[in-house]
């Protein structure tokens, strides 16, 4: 995912987890062959290094 504005979060926070899981779930709905935990999400910032790749399961406390 390409971000238009700088991303203030660290990448290992609840907001990033929500974004990653939402994008992964949306992808799995569009492509039934891809499970939510099969989808990797990388956040590309306008400046600085990319964050990720992340999987939804990394943010779940189980």
LINZI-V702804 format. One record per residue. N is the residue number from 1. PHI is phi in radians with two decimals (* if undefined). Layout:
n=N phi=PHI
n=N phi=PHI
This chain:
n=1 phi=*
n=2 phi=-1.68
n=3 phi=-1.69
n=4 phi=-1.50
n=5 phi=-2.04
n=6 phi=-1.00
n=7 phi=-1.79
n=8 phi=-1.43
n=9 phi=-1.35
n=10 phi=-1.43
n=11 phi=1.78
n=12 phi=-2.09
n=13 phi=-2.24
n=14 phi=-1.10
n=15 phi=-1.10
n=16 phi=-1.13
n=17 phi=-1.04
n=18 phi=-1.10
n=19 phi=-1.11
n=20 phi=-1.08
n=21 phi=-1.18
n=22 phi=-1.13
n=23 phi=-1.15
n=24 phi=-1.14
n=25 phi=-1.15
n=26 phi=-1.06
n=27 phi=-1.13
n=28 phi=-1.23
n=29 phi=-1.28
n=30 phi=-1.24
n=31 phi=-2.23
n=32 phi=-1.00
n=33 phi=-1.27
n=34 phi=-1.72
n=35 phi=-1.34
n=36 phi=-0.96
n=37 phi=-1.42
n=38 phi=-1.50
n=39 phi=-1.54
n=40 phi=-1.80
n=41 phi=-2.10
n=42 phi=-2.08
n=43 phi=-1.73
n=44 phi=-1.74
n=45 phi=-1.51
n=46 phi=-1.13
n=47 phi=-2.35
n=48 phi=1.65
n=49 phi=-1.28
n=50 phi=-1.17
n=51 phi=-1.87
n=52 phi=2.00
n=53 phi=-1.35
n=54 phi=-2.10
n=55 phi=-2.12
n=56 phi=-0.93
n=57 phi=-1.01
n=58 phi=-1.13
n=59 phi=-1.83
n=60 phi=-1.62
n=61 phi=-1.53
n=62 phi=0.99
